[in-house]
């Protein structure tokens, strides 16, 4: 990325089911869904939203190999999206095992996201 314009952060939790992608999707949504960048188009080369570069960084506590990068990329409507996963986030107890919620154990996955936008 040549020029970094915005950084948005968020976190997501999967309380039951131990689905790291679900937690990651929620983290990215948390980062981007409460923001508006009305002036970004004017800042991009040729004022084209497709020239935007978005780097999504996910801090994941476990099961990093199970993150569905395509599911993350689908959340970003414009530009080129890059996704990377690093160690981080949090793994903690939900306090209860619910078989009907597809729990494998009583753990919840917490993922942190940083969504960097530029060109």
PyMOL commands that place a pseudoatom at each C-alpha (Angstrom):
pseudoatom trace, name=CA, resn=UNK, resi=1, chain=A, elem=C, hetatm=0, pos=[0.000, 0.000, 0.000]
pseudoatom trace, name=CA, resn=UNK, resi=2, chain=A, elem=C, hetatm=0, pos=[1.508, 3.274, -1.131]
pseudoatom trace, name=CA, resn=UNK, resi=3, chain=A, elem=C, hetatm=0, pos=[-0.663, 5.612, 0.969]
pseudoatom trace, name=CA, resn=UNK, resi=4, chain=A, elem=C, hetatm=0, pos=[-2.558, 4.658, 4.138]
pseudoatom trace, name=CA, resn=UNK, resi=5, chain=A, elem=C, hetatm=0, pos=[-5.714, 6.750, 4.595]
pseudoatom trace, name=CA, resn=UNK, resi=6, chain=A, elem=C, hetatm=0, pos=[-7.852, 5.122, 7.298]
pseudoatom trace, name=CA, resn=UNK, resi=7, chain=A, elem=C, hetatm=0, pos=[-7.570, 2.460, 9.974]
pseudoatom trace, name=CA, resn=UNK, resi=8, chain=A, elem=C, hetatm=0, pos=[-10.664, 0.969, 11.560]
pseudoatom trace, name=CA, resn=UNK, resi=9, chain=A, elem=C, hetatm=0, pos=[-10.579, -1.576, 14.373]
pseudoatom trace, name=CA, resn=UNK, resi=10, chain=A, elem=C, hetatm=0, pos=[-13.067, -4.022, 15.782]
pseudoatom trace, name=CA, resn=UNK, resi=11, chain=A, elem=C, hetatm=0, pos=[-13.559, -7.278, 17.591]
pseudoatom trace, name=CA, resn=UNK, resi=12, chain=A, elem=C, hetatm=0, pos=[-15.843, -10.242, 17.116]
pseudoatom trace, name=CA, resn=UNK, resi=13, chain=A, elem=C, hetatm=0, pos=[-16.846, -13.189, 19.240]
pseudoatom trace, name=CA, resn=UNK, resi=14, chain=A, elem=C, hetatm=0, pos=[-18.195, -16.636, 18.527]
pseudoatom trace, name=CA, resn=UNK, resi=15, chain=A, elem=C, hetatm=0, pos=[-19.622, -17.689, 21.893]
pseudoatom trace, name=CA, resn=UNK, resi=16, chain=A, elem=C, hetatm=0, pos=[-20.861, -21.121, 20.782]
pseudoatom trace, name=CA, resn=UNK, resi=17, chain=A, elem=C, hetatm=0, pos=[-19.673, -23.387, 18.014]
pseudoatom trace, name=CA, resn=UNK, resi=18, chain=A, elem=C, hetatm=0, pos=[-15.981, -22.491, 18.022]
pseudoatom trace, name=CA, resn=UNK, resi=19, chain=A, elem=C, hetatm=0, pos=[-16.091, -21.018, 14.497]
pseudoatom trace, name=CA, resn=UNK, resi=20, chain=A, elem=C, hetatm=0, pos=[-13.096, -18.738, 14.021]
pseudoatom trace, name=CA, resn=UNK, resi=21, chain=A, elem=C, hetatm=0, pos=[-14.443, -17.407, 10.695]
pseudoatom trace, name=CA, resn=UNK, resi=22, chain=A, elem=C, hetatm=0, pos=[-17.698, -16.342, 12.356]
pseudoatom trace, name=CA, resn=UNK, resi=23, chain=A, elem=C, hetatm=0, pos=[-15.721, -14.410, 14.982]
pseudoatom trace, name=CA, resn=UNK, resi=24, chain=A, elem=C, hetatm=0, pos=[-13.473, -12.882, 12.286]
pseudoatom trace, name=CA, resn=UNK, resi=25, chain=A, elem=C, hetatm=0, pos=[-16.448, -11.783, 10.162]
pseudoatom trace, name=CA, resn=UNK, resi=26, chain=A, elem=C, hetatm=0, pos=[-17.996, -10.156, 13.216]
pseudoatom trace, name=CA, resn=UNK, resi=27, chain=A, elem=C, hetatm=0, pos=[-14.710, -8.372, 13.982]
pseudoatom trace, name=CA, resn=UNK, resi=28, chain=A, elem=C, hetatm=0, pos=[-14.462, -6.920, 10.476]
pseudoatom trace, name=CA, resn=UNK, resi=29, chain=A, elem=C, hetatm=0, pos=[-18.115, -5.894, 10.502]
pseudoatom trace, name=CA, resn=UNK, resi=30, chain=A, elem=C, hetatm=0, pos=[-17.585, -4.219, 13.874]
pseudoatom trace, name=CA, resn=UNK, resi=31, chain=A, elem=C, hetatm=0, pos=[-14.674, -2.286, 12.378]
pseudoatom trace, name=CA, resn=UNK, resi=32, chain=A, elem=C, hetatm=0, pos=[-16.413, -1.088, 9.219]
pseudoatom trace, name=CA, resn=UNK, resi=33, chain=A, elem=C, hetatm=0, pos=[-20.154, -0.971, 9.829]
pseudoatom trace, name=CA, resn=UNK, resi=34, chain=A, elem=C, hetatm=0, pos=[-20.171, 2.061, 12.098]
pseudoatom trace, name=CA, resn=UNK, resi=35, chain=A, elem=C, hetatm=0, pos=[-18.124, 4.251, 9.790]
pseudoatom trace, name=CA, resn=UNK, resi=36, chain=A, elem=C, hetatm=0, pos=[-18.621, 6.285, 6.668]
pseudoatom trace, name=CA, resn=UNK, resi=37, chain=A, elem=C, hetatm=0, pos=[-15.807, 7.556, 4.490]
pseudoatom trace, name=CA, resn=UNK, resi=38, chain=A, elem=C, hetatm=0, pos=[-17.610, 10.018, 2.193]
pseudoatom trace, name=CA, resn=UNK, resi=39, chain=A, elem=C, hetatm=0, pos=[-14.412, 11.728, 1.045]
pseudoatom trace, name=CA, resn=UNK, resi=40, chain=A, elem=C, hetatm=0, pos=[-12.391, 8.631, 0.193]
pseudoatom trace, name=CA, resn=UNK, resi=41, chain=A, elem=C, hetatm=0, pos=[-13.250, 8.601, -3.496]
pseudoatom trace, name=CA, resn=UNK, resi=42, chain=A, elem=C, hetatm=0, pos=[-11.679, 12.038, -3.961]
pseudoatom trace, name=CA, resn=UNK, resi=43, chain=A, elem=C, hetatm=0, pos=[-8.454, 10.786, -2.357]
pseudoatom trace, name=CA, resn=UNK, resi=44, chain=A, elem=C, hetatm=0, pos=[-8.039, 7.688, -4.536]
pseudoatom trace, name=CA, resn=UNK, resi=45, chain=A, elem=C, hetatm=0, pos=[-6.151, 7.575, -7.835]
pseudoatom trace, name=CA, resn=UNK, resi=46, chain=A, elem=C, hetatm=0, pos=[-8.522, 8.595, -10.649]
pseudoatom trace, name=CA, resn=UNK, resi=47, chain=A, elem=C, hetatm=0, pos=[-11.191, 9.047, -7.945]
pseudoatom trace, name=CA, resn=UNK, resi=48, chain=A, elem=C, hetatm=0, pos=[-12.067, 5.357, -8.519]
pseudoatom trace, name=CA, resn=UNK, resi=49, chain=A, elem=C, hetatm=0, pos=[-13.179, 3.175, -5.607]
pseudoatom trace, name=CA, resn=UNK, resi=50, chain=A, elem=C, hetatm=0, pos=[-11.728, 0.162, -7.399]
pseudoatom trace, name=CA, resn=UNK, resi=51, chain=A, elem=C, hetatm=0, pos=[-8.253, 1.663, -6.883]
pseudoatom trace, name=CA, resn=UNK, resi=52, chain=A, elem=C, hetatm=0, pos=[-8.682, 1.312, -3.129]
pseudoatom trace, name=CA, resn=UNK, resi=53, chain=A, elem=C, hetatm=0, pos=[-6.488, -1.217, -1.313]
pseudoatom trace, name=CA, resn=UNK, resi=54, chain=A, elem=C, hetatm=0, pos=[-7.815, -2.719, 1.906]
pseudoatom trace, name=CA, resn=UNK, resi=55, chain=A, elem=C, hetatm=0, pos=[-5.615, -4.771, 4.189]
pseudoatom trace, name=CA, resn=UNK, resi=56, chain=A, elem=C, hetatm=0, pos=[-7.536, -6.750, 6.790]
pseudoatom trace, name=CA, resn=UNK, resi=57, chain=A, elem=C, hetatm=0, pos=[-5.385, -7.956, 9.675]
pseudoatom trace, name=CA, resn=UNK, resi=58, chain=A, elem=C, hetatm=0, pos=[-6.930, -10.535, 11.993]
pseudoatom trace, name=CA, resn=UNK, resi=59, chain=A, elem=C, hetatm=0, pos=[-5.531, -11.482, 15.400]
pseudoatom trace, name=CA, resn=UNK, resi=60, chain=A, elem=C, hetatm=0, pos=[-6.826, -15.009, 15.953]
pseudoatom trace, name=CA, resn=UNK, resi=61, chain=A, elem=C, hetatm=0, pos=[-6.332, -17.126, 19.105]
pseudoatom trace, name=CA, resn=UNK, resi=62, chain=A, elem=C, hetatm=0, pos=[-6.586, -20.619, 17.552]
pseudoatom trace, name=CA, resn=UNK, resi=63, chain=A, elem=C, hetatm=0, pos=[-7.543, -22.449, 14.346]
pseudoatom trace, name=CA, resn=UNK, resi=64, chain=A, elem=C, hetatm=0, pos=[-5.892, -19.809, 12.144]
pseudoatom trace, name=CA, resn=UNK, resi=65, chain=A, elem=C, hetatm=0, pos=[-5.855, -22.272, 9.248]
pseudoatom trace, name=CA, resn=UNK, resi=66, chain=A, elem=C, hetatm=0, pos=[-9.676, -22.369, 9.354]
pseudoatom trace, name=CA, resn=UNK, resi=67, chain=A, elem=C, hetatm=0, pos=[-10.217, -18.663, 8.622]
pseudoatom trace, name=CA, resn=UNK, resi=68, chain=A, elem=C, hetatm=0, pos=[-12.165, -18.397, 5.361]
pseudoatom trace, name=CA, resn=UNK, resi=69, chain=A, elem=C, hetatm=0, pos=[-10.384, -15.553, 3.566]
pseudoatom trace, name=CA, resn=UNK, resi=70, chain=A, elem=C, hetatm=0, pos=[-13.085, -15.379, 0.886]
pseudoatom trace, name=CA, resn=UNK, resi=71, chain=A, elem=C, hetatm=0, pos=[-15.768, -14.776, 3.536]
pseudoatom trace, name=CA, resn=UNK, resi=72, chain=A, elem=C, hetatm=0, pos=[-13.694, -11.877, 4.866]
pseudoatom trace, name=CA, resn=UNK, resi=73, chain=A, elem=C, hetatm=0, pos=[-13.051, -10.413, 1.402]
pseudoatom trace, name=CA, resn=UNK, resi=74, chain=A, elem=C, hetatm=0, pos=[-16.779, -10.481, 0.591]
pseudoatom trace, name=CA, resn=UNK, resi=75, chain=A, elem=C, hetatm=0, pos=[-17.354, -7.923, 3.357]
pseudoatom trace, name=CA, resn=UNK, resi=76, chain=A, elem=C, hetatm=0, pos=[-15.375, -5.253, 1.483]
pseudoatom trace, name=CA, resn=UNK, resi=77, chain=A, elem=C, hetatm=0, pos=[-17.341, -4.016, -1.556]
pseudoatom trace, name=CA, resn=UNK, resi=78, chain=A, elem=C, hetatm=0, pos=[-14.582, -2.174, -3.455]
pseudoatom trace, name=CA, resn=UNK, resi=79, chain=A, elem=C, hetatm=0, pos=[-10.930, -2.377, -4.317]
pseudoatom trace, name=CA, resn=UNK, resi=80, chain=A, elem=C, hetatm=0, pos=[-8.305, -5.017, -3.758]
pseudoatom trace, name=CA, resn=UNK, resi=81, chain=A, elem=C, hetatm=0, pos=[-8.587, -6.811, -0.436]
pseudoatom trace, name=CA, resn=UNK, resi=82, chain=A, elem=C, hetatm=0, pos=[-5.684, -8.538, 1.297]
pseudoatom trace, name=CA, resn=UNK, resi=83, chain=A, elem=C, hetatm=0, pos=[-6.219, -10.637, 4.417]
pseudoatom trace, name=CA, resn=UNK, resi=84, chain=A, elem=C, hetatm=0, pos=[-3.557, -11.689, 6.897]
pseudoatom trace, name=CA, resn=UNK, resi=85, chain=A, elem=C, hetatm=0, pos=[-3.813, -13.637, 10.120]
pseudoatom trace, name=CA, resn=UNK, resi=86, chain=A, elem=C, hetatm=0, pos=[-1.529, -13.316, 13.129]
pseudoatom trace, name=CA, resn=UNK, resi=87, chain=A, elem=C, hetatm=0, pos=[-1.455, -14.806, 16.603]
pseudoatom trace, name=CA, resn=UNK, resi=88, chain=A, elem=C, hetatm=0, pos=[-3.632, -12.877, 19.011]
pseudoatom trace, name=CA, resn=UNK, resi=89, chain=A, elem=C, hetatm=0, pos=[-7.214, -12.463, 20.034]
pseudoatom trace, name=CA, resn=UNK, resi=90, chain=A, elem=C, hetatm=0, pos=[-8.455, -14.414, 23.005]
pseudoatom trace, name=CA, resn=UNK, resi=91, chain=A, elem=C, hetatm=0, pos=[-9.675, -17.861, 23.860]
pseudoatom trace, name=CA, resn=UNK, resi=92, chain=A, elem=C, hetatm=0, pos=[-11.768, -18.043, 27.021]
pseudoatom trace, name=CA, resn=UNK, resi=93, chain=A, elem=C, hetatm=0, pos=[-14.612, -19.998, 28.521]
pseudoatom trace, name=CA, resn=UNK, resi=94, chain=A, elem=C, hetatm=0, pos=[-18.204, -19.252, 27.651]
pseudoatom trace, name=CA, resn=UNK, resi=95, chain=A, elem=C, hetatm=0, pos=[-19.117, -20.801, 30.971]
pseudoatom trace, name=CA, resn=UNK, resi=96, chain=A, elem=C, hetatm=0, pos=[-21.405, -23.399, 29.417]
pseudoatom trace, name=CA, resn=UNK, resi=97, chain=A, elem=C, hetatm=0, pos=[-21.328, -26.259, 26.903]
pseudoatom trace, name=CA, resn=UNK, resi=98, chain=A, elem=C, hetatm=0, pos=[-24.385, -26.290, 24.633]
pseudoatom trace, name=CA, resn=UNK, resi=99, chain=A, elem=C, hetatm=0, pos=[-24.566, -29.308, 22.374]
pseudoatom trace, name=CA, resn=UNK, resi=100, chain=A, elem=C, hetatm=0, pos=[-27.583, -27.878, 20.495]
pseudoatom trace, name=CA, resn=UNK, resi=101, chain=A, elem=C, hetatm=0, pos=[-25.396, -24.866, 19.508]
pseudoatom trace, name=CA, resn=UNK, resi=102, chain=A, elem=C, hetatm=0, pos=[-22.795, -27.203, 17.936]
pseudoatom trace, name=CA, resn=UNK, resi=103, chain=A, elem=C, hetatm=0, pos=[-20.343, -26.625, 20.779]
pseudoatom trace, name=CA, resn=UNK, resi=104, chain=A, elem=C, hetatm=0, pos=[-17.264, -28.824, 20.688]
pseudoatom trace, name=CA, resn=UNK, resi=105, chain=A, elem=C, hetatm=0, pos=[-16.269, -27.516, 24.131]
pseudoatom trace, name=CA, resn=UNK, resi=106, chain=A, elem=C, hetatm=0, pos=[-17.075, -24.518, 26.357]
pseudoatom trace, name=CA, resn=UNK, resi=107, chain=A, elem=C, hetatm=0, pos=[-14.657, -22.102, 24.680]
pseudoatom trace, name=CA, resn=UNK, resi=108, chain=A, elem=C, hetatm=0, pos=[-15.465, -18.847, 22.932]
pseudoatom trace, name=CA, resn=UNK, resi=109, chain=A, elem=C, hetatm=0, pos=[-13.248, -17.336, 20.252]
pseudoatom trace, name=CA, resn=UNK, resi=110, chain=A, elem=C, hetatm=0, pos=[-12.490, -13.615, 20.284]
pseudoatom trace, name=CA, resn=UNK, resi=111, chain=A, elem=C, hetatm=0, pos=[-10.863, -12.112, 17.182]
pseudoatom trace, name=CA, resn=UNK, resi=112, chain=A, elem=C, hetatm=0, pos=[-9.462, -8.581, 16.772]
pseudoatom trace, name=CA, resn=UNK, resi=113, chain=A, elem=C, hetatm=0, pos=[-9.475, -6.876, 13.379]
pseudoatom trace, name=CA, resn=UNK, resi=114, chain=A, elem=C, hetatm=0, pos=[-7.629, -3.931, 11.899]
pseudoatom trace, name=CA, resn=UNK, resi=115, chain=A, elem=C, hetatm=0, pos=[-8.969, -2.761, 8.539]
pseudoatom trace, name=CA, resn=UNK, resi=116, chain=A, elem=C, hetatm=0, pos=[-6.459, -0.500, 6.791]
pseudoatom trace, name=CA, resn=UNK, resi=117, chain=A, elem=C, hetatm=0, pos=[-7.663, 1.451, 3.755]
pseudoatom trace, name=CA, resn=UNK, resi=118, chain=A, elem=C, hetatm=0, pos=[-5.584, 3.333, 1.232]
pseudoatom trace, name=CA, resn=UNK, resi=119, chain=A, elem=C, hetatm=0, pos=[-4.129, 2.917, -2.234]
for i in range(1, 119): cmd.bond("trace and resi %d" % i, "trace and resi %d" % (i + 1))
show_as sticks, trace
zoom trace
